[in-house]
Amino acid sequence: MLQKLHVRAPNLTMFVFAGRVIPILLAESVKISEATVDLATSSDCFNYVFTDLVDALSHVPSLSIGFRIETKVINFVKNQTMLTNLRRLVLKIDIVGSPEVTGGILRLAYLLELAPALEELVLHMHCFDSAIDGEPREDAYRPHPHRHLKTIKMTGFYGLLGQVELALYLLRNATSLERMIIDPVVRNNWPIPPMGGAKQNIDRGTSIALNKLSRQEFRKVLDILY
């Protein structure tokens, strides 16, 4: 079983990895323009993604990562390494845990600090629990204005409270935002639930998005699909 991946390929332009959480070292592969990492894990691996993987892929302009997070996990370690070259980020996220707990999902707000030049953010989410209606906190995470992010897409928006608070945070802090798409349908390329069985969650996600996010201040940039 692979314990560590150390790549020595100075002319490598694309990196693809699928497997369990292991140390990855790409020190000499500075020409990589696109990287895709899909992690097979049954536990929250936010810290691994935003410390170990960020360290390994800090120079990459286009990045796609699939991983799992838990809603109840709040604390995380901020990385000293920044994704200064990152322009496009796609995250395919399985979300497990109590739907009324927000901290685990809201950690994703840290992306605005971590990737200061980010222009496009895609969050493909797959929630394993139905949403419970609640009132989102308007100050759930400290403000961090981001001046380059122009496009945001959130799919699998079932209306979990953490999803709502994250969407509000991104809408308020992405100061150059041109368009944000909220899509309740799961599109994260993992096994997608049948449309019939997911319809209740999709309808609820649409209703919550319309009730909690559809505000006059966001009218010019927000597009809720239903």
Secondary structure, 3 states (H helix, E strand, C coil): CCCCEECCCCCCCEEEEEECCCCEECCCCCCCCEEEEEECCCCCCHHHHHHHHHHHCCCCCEEEEEEEEECCCCCCCCCCCCCCCCCEEEEEEEEECCCCCCHHHHHHHHHHHHCCCCCEEEEEEEECCCCCCCCCCCCCCCCCCECCCCEEEEECCCCCHHHHHHHHHHHHHECCCCEEEEECCCCCCCCCCCHHHHHHHHHHHHHHHHHHCCCHHHCCCEEECC
